[in-house]
Amino acid sequence: MDIYKLGIKPLLFSGLKADPEWVHQQTLKRLNWLDTHPQNLLAISFLHYLEASCSFSDRRLKQNLWGLQFSNPFGLAAGFDKDGVAAGIWHTLGLGFAELGTVTFHPQTGNPQPRLFRLSKDEAVLNRMGFNNQGSEVLQQNLQQQTRKFCIPIGINLGKSKITPLEDAAKDYLGSFQRLQNLGDYFVINVSSPNTPGLRSLQNREQLATILDAIQQENRGTKPILVKIAPDLTQEAIADILDLAKTYQLAGIIATNTTIDKENLNTKIIKATGNPVTEEAGGISGKPLRDRATETIRFIWQQTEGKLPIIGVGGIFTPEDAWEKITAGASLLQVYTGLVYEGPWMVKRILEGLVQKLEERELETIDDAIGLGNSQ
C-alpha cells in the first residue's frame, strides 16, 4: 500500500491546500532531524522502515562511472536539498546517488514568494526559486559535520550568485568549488536555470569556456566535472557545449534543466496569483518536460557516439519514462518533480520496472541498455 499516494498527497494537495514551498521546507526539517539524531530510537525505527520499504537492490542495476560505484542509476536531482541538510539519509529512499545544491558562493534568499507552484493538471511544477540557499560556506560546514560516512555518491551543483556580475561568474563558481572540492564526489556547473538574470547566457561558448577553464585549472582532473544544460537550446548551441566538453575534458552532461516553454499546458491560470501561466516567470519541470529532455539526451548521445556520459532528468514518473531515457543514451537518471507527485515509494517501482525491462530484452546489465534505442 502506498500511503503517500493514498493519504499524504491528497491531504497536502487538496485537503490542506498547503503552500508547496512550506511543504518542502517541512519535509527537509524532518529529514534533517532524522539525519542528525542517529541514536534516537524513533529516528532509527523510521529510517529502517524507509529503507526496507523504499529500497530495491539488484546487481544488474549497478553502474561504475568516473571511478564511482552507483548501486543503481536513479538519483536525487539538484534543488531538493540545496544546503545538504539531509545528505546522510537519501540512500534510505533507495536512491543510488544524490546531488546537492544548487549552491552559490554568497548566501541568498532567492526570488520573492510565492515562487513555487504545482500544476496538478499537468503533473508539473513551476518554480522561480532563484537559487535560494545558505551559500557554499554553510554547505561546506554541513558536510564536514556529518558523523556518518555517505553510503552513495554525492554530487554538488554550483550556481552563480545573483549579486555577482556576469563578467565575474568564473570567480564565483571557482570560489564555491574551492570550498567544496574535497566534499563532493562530482560537481555540476549549472548555467541553465531560468531564474537568475542572465545566467543562461553563460551557456554561450565563450563565457562557458572561461568558467570551465577556471574550474579545471583548480581541479587538475581530481573530480568529475559536468555541465547542466537547458532544454531550450538549439542543436547548434548544444554542439558548441559538446565541443567544449572535449576541450575541457568534462565528465558528462546533465540533460536537462527546466523549460521556459509554457505553451500547450492544461493549466491556464495560476490560482495563487490569478495570472495566466504563460505570463508567470520561472521554469517548468515534470511531465511537460519529459519528451524534450529525452530528445536532448538522444541528440547528445548521437553527437558523441555514446562516449560522453549523460545524466537524464525531466519528467520521470514511471519505469517506462526511465527506460526511455536510458535507451536514448542516459547512463544515470535523476528525479525531483516525480517525487512530489508519486512519493518516495516510486523509487522502488522504477528500479523493479527497470529490472523487468532488462529481463524482457534478455540484457545482462543496465549498461547494456544505454543508447539501445538509437541503434534499432
C-alpha positions as CSV (number, residue, x, y, z in Angstrom):
1,M,0.0,0.0,0.0
2,D,1.4,3.4,-1.0
3,I,0.5,5.7,1.9
4,Y,1.8,8.7,0.1
5,K,-0.5,8.5,-2.9
6,L,-3.5,7.2,-0.9
7,G,-3.2,9.6,2.1
8,I,-0.4,12.1,2.3
9,K,-0.7,13.6,-1.2
10,P,-4.5,14.1,-1.2
11,L,-4.2,15.8,2.2
12,L,-1.4,18.2,1.1
13,F,-2.7,18.9,-2.4
14,S,-6.5,19.1,-1.8
15,G,-7.3,18.9,1.9
16,L,-4.9,21.4,3.5
17,K,-4.0,23.1,0.2
18,A,-0.6,23.7,1.7
19,D,1.9,26.0,0.0
20,P,4.3,23.8,-1.9
21,E,7.4,25.6,-0.6
22,W,6.2,25.3,3.0
23,V,5.6,21.6,2.5
24,H,9.1,21.3,1.0
25,Q,10.7,23.1,4.0
26,Q,8.8,20.9,6.5
27,T,9.9,17.8,4.7
28,L,13.6,18.9,4.8
29,K,13.2,19.8,8.5
30,R,12.0,16.3,9.3
31,L,14.6,14.6,7.2
32,N,17.3,16.7,8.8
33,W,16.0,15.6,12.2
34,L,16.3,12.0,11.2
35,D,19.8,12.7,9.8
36,T,21.0,14.4,13.0
37,H,19.6,12.0,15.6
38,P,21.2,8.7,14.7
39,Q,20.9,7.4,18.3
40,N,17.2,8.3,18.7
41,L,15.0,5.1,18.7
42,L,12.2,6.8,16.8
43,A,14.6,8.0,14.1
44,I,16.3,4.6,13.9
45,S,12.9,2.8,13.5
46,F,11.6,5.2,10.9
47,L,14.8,5.1,8.8
48,H,14.8,1.3,8.9
49,Y,11.2,1.4,7.8
50,L,12.0,3.7,4.9
51,E,15.0,1.7,3.8
52,A,13.1,-1.6,3.9
53,S,10.0,-0.3,2.1
54,C,11.7,2.0,-0.5
55,S,14.9,0.2,-1.4
56,F,15.4,-2.4,-4.2
57,S,18.7,-4.0,-4.9
58,D,19.8,-5.9,-7.9
59,R,23.4,-6.4,-9.2
60,R,22.2,-5.7,-12.8
61,L,21.4,-2.1,-11.9
62,K,24.9,-1.3,-10.7
63,Q,26.9,1.4,-12.5
64,N,30.5,2.4,-12.4
65,L,31.2,5.9,-13.7
66,W,34.2,8.2,-13.1
67,G,35.6,5.7,-10.6
68,L,32.4,5.9,-8.6
69,Q,30.2,3.0,-7.7
70,F,26.4,3.5,-8.1
71,S,24.2,0.8,-6.6
72,N,21.5,1.8,-9.1
73,P,21.2,4.6,-11.7
74,F,18.4,6.6,-10.1
75,G,19.4,9.6,-8.1
76,L,18.1,12.8,-6.5
77,A,18.2,15.9,-8.7
78,A,19.6,19.2,-7.5
79,G,17.1,21.7,-6.0
80,F,15.7,19.4,-3.4
81,D,18.4,19.5,-0.8
82,K,20.3,22.8,-1.5
83,D,22.1,23.0,1.7
84,G,22.8,19.4,2.3
85,V,20.7,19.2,5.4
86,A,19.6,15.6,4.7
87,A,22.7,14.5,2.8
88,G,23.2,11.5,5.0
89,I,19.9,9.7,4.5
90,W,19.0,9.9,0.9
91,H,20.1,6.4,0.4
92,T,17.3,5.2,2.7
93,L,14.8,6.1,0.0
94,G,16.6,3.6,-2.3
95,L,18.4,6.3,-4.4
96,G,21.7,5.4,-6.0
97,F,23.1,8.9,-5.6
98,A,22.1,12.4,-4.6
99,E,23.0,15.9,-6.0
100,L,23.1,18.7,-3.5
101,G,22.5,22.4,-4.4
102,T,22.3,24.5,-6.4
103,V,24.6,26.3,-4.1
104,T,26.1,29.8,-4.7
105,F,29.3,31.4,-3.3
106,H,27.2,34.1,-1.5
107,P,24.1,33.1,0.6
108,Q,20.9,34.5,-1.0
109,T,17.2,34.5,-0.2
110,G,16.1,33.9,-3.8
111,N,13.2,35.5,-5.5
112,P,10.1,36.9,-3.8
113,Q,7.4,34.5,-2.7
114,P,5.2,32.8,-3.9
115,R,7.7,31.2,-6.2
116,L,6.8,27.5,-6.3
117,F,3.6,26.3,-7.8
118,R,2.1,22.9,-8.5
119,L,0.4,22.4,-11.9
120,S,-1.5,19.3,-11.0
121,K,-3.4,19.1,-14.3
122,D,0.0,18.7,-16.0
123,E,1.8,16.8,-13.2
124,A,4.3,19.6,-13.3
125,V,5.9,22.3,-11.2
126,L,6.5,25.9,-12.0
127,N,9.4,27.3,-10.0
128,R,11.2,30.6,-9.9
129,M,13.1,30.0,-6.6
130,G,16.2,31.9,-7.7
131,F,18.9,29.7,-6.2
132,N,17.8,30.3,-2.6
133,N,20.5,28.8,-0.4
134,Q,22.7,29.5,2.6
135,G,25.9,29.7,0.5
136,S,28.7,27.3,-0.2
137,E,30.4,28.1,3.2
138,V,27.4,26.7,5.1
139,L,27.1,23.7,2.8
140,Q,30.8,23.1,3.5
141,Q,30.2,23.2,7.2
142,N,27.1,20.9,6.9
143,L,29.0,18.3,5.0
144,Q,32.1,18.5,7.3
145,Q,29.8,18.0,10.4
146,Q,28.4,14.7,9.0
147,T,29.1,12.0,11.5
148,R,28.2,9.1,9.2
149,K,30.0,8.1,6.0
150,F,27.9,8.7,2.9
151,C,26.5,5.4,1.5
152,I,26.0,6.8,-2.0
153,P,27.9,9.2,-4.3
154,I,27.2,12.8,-3.5
155,G,27.3,15.4,-6.3
156,I,27.3,19.2,-5.8
157,N,25.6,21.6,-8.2
158,L,27.2,25.0,-8.4
159,G,25.4,28.2,-9.5
160,K,26.3,31.9,-9.8
161,S,25.4,34.3,-7.1
162,K,22.8,36.9,-8.2
163,I,25.0,39.8,-6.9
164,T,28.0,38.7,-8.9
165,P,28.3,40.4,-12.3
166,L,28.2,38.1,-15.3
167,E,31.8,39.1,-16.2
168,D,32.9,37.7,-12.8
169,A,31.0,34.5,-13.0
170,A,34.1,32.3,-13.3
171,K,35.5,33.6,-9.9
172,D,32.1,33.0,-8.3
173,Y,31.9,29.3,-9.4
174,L,35.6,28.8,-8.6
175,G,35.1,30.2,-5.1
176,S,32.4,27.6,-4.3
177,F,34.4,24.8,-5.9
178,Q,37.5,25.6,-3.8
179,R,35.4,25.4,-0.6
180,L,33.7,22.1,-1.6
181,Q,36.0,20.2,-3.9
182,N,37.1,17.7,-1.2
183,L,33.5,17.1,-0.1
184,G,31.7,16.2,-3.3
185,D,32.2,13.1,-5.5
186,Y,31.3,15.0,-8.7
187,F,30.5,18.6,-9.5
188,V,28.0,20.3,-11.8
189,I,28.3,23.7,-13.4
190,N,24.7,25.0,-13.6
191,V,24.4,27.7,-16.3
192,S,20.9,26.8,-17.3
193,S,18.5,27.9,-14.6
194,P,16.0,30.5,-15.9
195,N,15.6,32.1,-12.5
196,T,18.9,34.1,-12.2
197,P,19.1,37.1,-14.5
198,G,21.4,36.4,-17.4
199,L,22.5,33.0,-16.2
200,R,21.5,31.1,-19.3
201,S,23.8,33.5,-21.4
202,L,26.7,31.7,-19.7
203,Q,25.9,28.7,-21.9
204,N,27.4,30.8,-24.6
205,R,30.6,29.2,-25.9
206,E,33.0,32.0,-24.9
207,Q,31.5,32.6,-21.4
208,L,31.2,28.9,-20.5
209,A,34.8,28.3,-21.6
210,T,36.0,30.9,-19.1
211,I,34.2,29.2,-16.3
212,L,35.4,25.7,-17.3
213,D,39.0,26.9,-17.7
214,A,39.0,28.3,-14.1
215,I,37.4,25.2,-12.6
216,Q,39.6,22.7,-14.4
217,Q,42.8,24.6,-13.6
218,E,41.9,24.3,-9.9
219,N,40.6,20.7,-10.3
220,R,43.5,19.2,-12.2
221,G,41.5,16.2,-13.1
222,T,40.7,15.2,-9.5
223,K,36.9,15.4,-9.6
224,P,34.4,14.7,-12.4
225,I,33.0,18.0,-13.7
226,L,29.7,18.1,-15.6
227,V,27.6,20.9,-17.1
228,K,23.8,21.1,-16.7
229,I,22.1,22.5,-19.8
230,A,18.7,23.9,-20.7
231,P,16.2,22.0,-22.8
232,D,15.5,25.2,-24.8
233,L,18.9,25.3,-26.5
234,T,19.2,24.9,-30.2
235,Q,21.1,21.8,-31.5
236,E,23.9,24.2,-32.7
237,A,24.3,25.6,-29.1
238,I,24.3,22.1,-27.7
239,A,27.0,21.1,-30.2
240,D,29.1,24.0,-29.1
241,I,28.9,22.8,-25.5
242,L,29.8,19.3,-26.5
243,D,32.9,20.7,-28.3
244,L,33.9,22.5,-25.1
245,A,33.3,19.2,-23.2
246,K,36.1,17.7,-25.3
247,T,38.4,20.7,-24.8
248,Y,38.0,20.8,-21.1
249,Q,37.7,17.1,-20.5
250,L,34.2,17.2,-19.0
251,A,33.0,14.0,-17.3
252,G,29.5,14.4,-18.7
253,I,26.3,16.4,-19.3
254,I,23.1,16.7,-17.3
255,A,20.1,17.0,-19.6
256,T,18.1,18.9,-18.7
257,N,17.1,21.8,-16.5
258,T,13.6,23.2,-16.5
259,T,12.0,24.7,-19.6
260,I,10.7,28.2,-20.1
261,D,8.2,27.0,-22.7
262,K,4.7,27.3,-21.1
263,E,2.6,26.7,-24.2
264,N,0.3,23.7,-24.5
265,L,-0.2,23.3,-20.8
266,N,-3.5,22.1,-19.4
267,T,-3.1,24.6,-16.5
268,K,-4.1,28.0,-17.8
269,I,-4.3,30.1,-14.6
270,I,-2.1,30.0,-11.5
271,K,-4.6,30.2,-8.7
272,A,-2.1,31.6,-6.1
273,T,-1.5,34.7,-8.3
274,G,-4.5,34.8,-10.6
275,N,-2.2,35.2,-13.6
276,P,-2.1,33.2,-16.8
277,V,0.6,30.6,-16.6
278,T,2.2,31.9,-19.8
279,E,2.8,35.3,-18.0
280,E,4.4,33.8,-15.0
281,A,8.2,33.8,-14.7
282,G,10.0,30.6,-14.0
283,G,10.8,27.1,-15.3
284,I,8.5,24.1,-15.9
285,S,9.5,20.6,-14.6
286,G,7.7,17.4,-14.7
287,K,5.7,15.6,-17.4
288,P,5.7,18.5,-19.9
289,L,9.5,18.4,-19.9
290,R,9.7,14.6,-20.5
291,D,9.9,14.3,-24.2
292,R,12.0,17.4,-24.7
293,A,14.6,16.2,-22.2
294,T,14.7,12.7,-23.8
295,E,15.3,14.2,-27.3
296,T,18.2,16.3,-25.9
297,I,19.7,13.1,-24.4
298,R,19.3,11.3,-27.7
299,F,21.0,14.2,-29.6
300,I,23.9,14.3,-27.2
301,W,24.4,10.5,-27.4
302,Q,24.4,10.6,-31.2
303,Q,26.7,13.5,-31.4
304,T,29.2,12.0,-29.1
305,E,28.7,8.4,-30.3
306,G,27.8,7.4,-26.8
307,K,31.3,8.4,-25.4
308,L,30.2,11.2,-23.1
309,P,28.1,10.1,-20.0
310,I,24.7,11.7,-19.7
311,I,22.6,12.1,-16.6
312,G,19.0,12.3,-17.7
313,V,16.4,14.3,-15.8
314,G,13.0,15.6,-16.6
315,G,9.5,14.0,-16.4
316,I,10.4,10.6,-14.9
317,F,7.3,9.2,-13.3
318,T,7.3,5.5,-14.4
319,P,9.7,2.7,-15.3
320,E,8.8,3.4,-19.0
321,D,9.9,7.0,-18.6
322,A,13.2,5.9,-17.0
323,W,13.7,3.2,-19.6
324,E,13.1,5.7,-22.5
325,K,15.8,8.0,-21.2
326,I,18.3,5.2,-20.7
327,T,17.8,3.7,-24.1
328,A,18.1,7.3,-25.5
329,G,21.5,7.5,-24.0
330,A,21.4,8.3,-20.3
331,S,23.8,6.4,-18.0
332,L,22.2,7.8,-14.9
333,L,18.8,9.4,-14.1
334,Q,17.6,12.0,-11.6
335,V,14.2,12.8,-10.1
336,Y,12.6,15.7,-8.4
337,T,9.1,16.5,-9.6
338,G,8.2,12.8,-9.8
339,L,8.8,12.6,-6.1
340,V,6.3,15.4,-5.5
341,Y,3.6,13.6,-7.3
342,E,4.5,9.9,-6.8
343,G,6.1,10.0,-3.4
344,P,9.2,8.1,-2.1
345,W,7.9,4.7,-3.0
346,M,8.3,5.5,-6.7
347,V,12.0,4.8,-6.4
348,K,11.4,1.1,-5.8
349,R,8.8,0.9,-8.5
350,I,11.2,2.4,-11.0
351,L,14.0,0.1,-10.1
352,E,11.9,-3.0,-10.2
353,G,10.5,-1.9,-13.6
354,L,14.0,-1.4,-15.0
355,V,15.0,-4.9,-14.0
356,Q,11.8,-6.3,-15.6
357,K,12.8,-4.4,-18.8
358,L,16.2,-6.0,-18.8
359,E,14.7,-9.4,-18.4
360,E,12.2,-8.9,-21.2
361,R,15.1,-8.0,-23.5
362,E,17.5,-10.6,-22.1
363,L,20.1,-7.9,-21.2
364,E,22.7,-8.6,-18.6
365,T,23.0,-5.2,-17.0
366,I,21.6,-1.7,-17.2
367,D,24.8,-0.7,-19.0
368,D,23.7,-2.8,-21.9
369,A,20.6,-0.7,-22.4
370,I,22.3,2.7,-22.6
371,G,21.6,4.1,-26.1
372,L,19.9,0.9,-27.2
373,G,17.0,2.8,-28.7
374,N,19.4,4.7,-31.1
375,S,20.5,1.6,-32.9
376,Q,17.2,0.0,-33.6
